[in-house]
Amino acid sequence: MNSLLRSALISRSLRGTHNSYISPSCVHPSRYITTSPARKNNDTLVGVQAALRARSDPTFTPRPTLLQKEFDLTGRVAVVSGGNRGLGLEISEALCEAGAIVHCLDLPETPGDTWHATQKYVKRLNLPSARLEYANVDVTNQGLVWDTIEKIAENEGGRLDVCIAAAGIITGSACLDCPAEEFSKVMNVNTNGVFYLAQAAGRQMVKYGRPGSIILIASASGTVANIGEQVVAYNASKSAVLQIARSMACELGQKGIRVNTISPGYIRTDMTSVFLDARAQLQDTWASQNPLGRLGRPDELRGVVTWLASDASTFCTGSEFVAARGDLLGITRANDPNSKHISQDEFDHFFFVTASARIR
Ligand SMILES: NC(=O)c1ccc[n+]([C@@H]2O[C@H](COP(=O)([O-])OP(=O)(O)OC[C@H]3O[C@@H](n4cnc5c(N)ncnc54)[C@H](O)[C@@H]3O)[C@@H](O)[C@H]2O)c1
């Protein structure tokens, strides 16, 4: 981004209007921004509309906007639960690179070494507004979550633009033995905690009258069960997250708040390492379930999360983005050494069931 454009964005951000850069075709009419002709000329026209203006107005300067504006998060305030490590931290760093001020929420009183290294790295990127902050919050405590998010929004000058609910846990118990406490614990973090954070963020977005993007990290396991794994509570909790997002999207759309889910496939993090390190062949088994023939990397979520957080996705709400869908297509019979993949018939049936479930 050139320095002129960046300083224009910062000064807009300081005036509290940055978040209002939205292509007029993408927002609810009540969120339209009244602009002076000069500002409209430079700030709001994108793509073909900009091309048509350039044709009729010789003073209009053509400029690329896709990466410079639509994806830009300069001055935006974000919260990310589970932000001390793993996918939450990777996502936080990506949002910072796009210009955001990111508050990571997690269980440890103070964040770990990797978090501190990432905070230093963000500082050294020398971006005008990007910052990485940390708060010790248990997402299962609704009152604490609401209060913390309220304070963050207030301290950041009355704004909250992006919320990512990535905190999660997994446990393994056979479905017939899974104790009530274990089932409740997983549901409490993965479903209730996600809901409390989404609520808290939505409340601040409404309070300050700003459009916002809420992204819930679900899982491919919210749609299909993992053959060979005993994770009934986890799968149930992630399925619930998909419905939370759709329900909230329906209620909050008219207020300019979008709610979507990202469902990662298998990615090696501390969470999955517990499984992978315990079973020598598991990495190969999981890799064989994906058309790409491998597990994902945390950094492979950077693009989709930044896109969903930004104005590049302003017509997307109530949607699930699966990264990678391959995990849903290439189901392996992990327990059957003679048959690595499901048959075509099984696949067709599975695909039909999944597709019809989606269309509904
Ligand atoms: N890694 C994968 O393959 C994968 C696949 C699909 C979905 N996911 C989901 O992505 C998210 C991040 O997973 P990850 O792989 O980075 O795992 P991770 O274990 O590395 O990170 C999870 C983070 O959540 C935090 N957390 C747990 N309970 C919390 C609570 N009560 N309050 C606040 N923070 C809490 C943990 O301290 C940790 O920092 C999870 O929701 C997970 O279910 C991961």
The ligand as an ORCA input file, in Angstrom:
! r2SCAN-3c Opt
* xyz 0 1
  N      -6.037    -28.116     14.604
  C      -7.013    -28.659     13.880
  O      -6.822    -29.604     13.100
  C      -8.415    -28.119     13.978
  C      -9.361    -28.585     13.063
  C     -10.654    -28.100     13.127
  C     -10.977    -27.159     14.076
  N     -10.037    -26.721     14.958
  C     -10.469    -25.727     15.941
  O      -9.639    -24.596     15.874
  C      -9.569    -23.954     17.154
  C      -8.115    -23.772     17.547
  O      -7.529    -25.054     17.662
  P      -5.972    -25.313     17.720
  O      -5.710    -26.483     16.862
  O      -5.221    -24.062     17.508
  O      -5.831    -25.823     19.234
  P      -4.908    -25.340     20.426
  O      -5.153    -26.309     21.533
  O      -3.512    -25.157     19.960
  O      -5.506    -23.901     20.795
  C      -6.717    -23.767     21.494
  C      -6.592    -22.572     22.401
  O      -7.839    -22.397     23.084
  C      -7.540    -22.035     24.416
  N      -8.655    -22.341     25.306
  C      -9.115    -23.561     25.673
  N     -10.102    -23.428     26.564
  C     -10.296    -22.105     26.768
  C     -11.152    -21.329     27.585
  N     -12.040    -21.921     28.408
  N     -11.062    -19.982     27.535
  C     -10.147    -19.380     26.728
  N      -9.292    -20.056     25.951
  C      -9.353    -21.399     25.967
  C      -6.309    -22.884     24.758
  O      -5.659    -22.392     25.921
  C      -5.508    -22.748     23.480
  O      -4.650    -21.644     23.508
  C     -10.349    -24.867     18.105
  O     -11.655    -24.380     18.261
  C     -10.363    -26.196     17.379
  O     -11.456    -26.987     17.751
  C      -8.769    -27.183     14.929
*
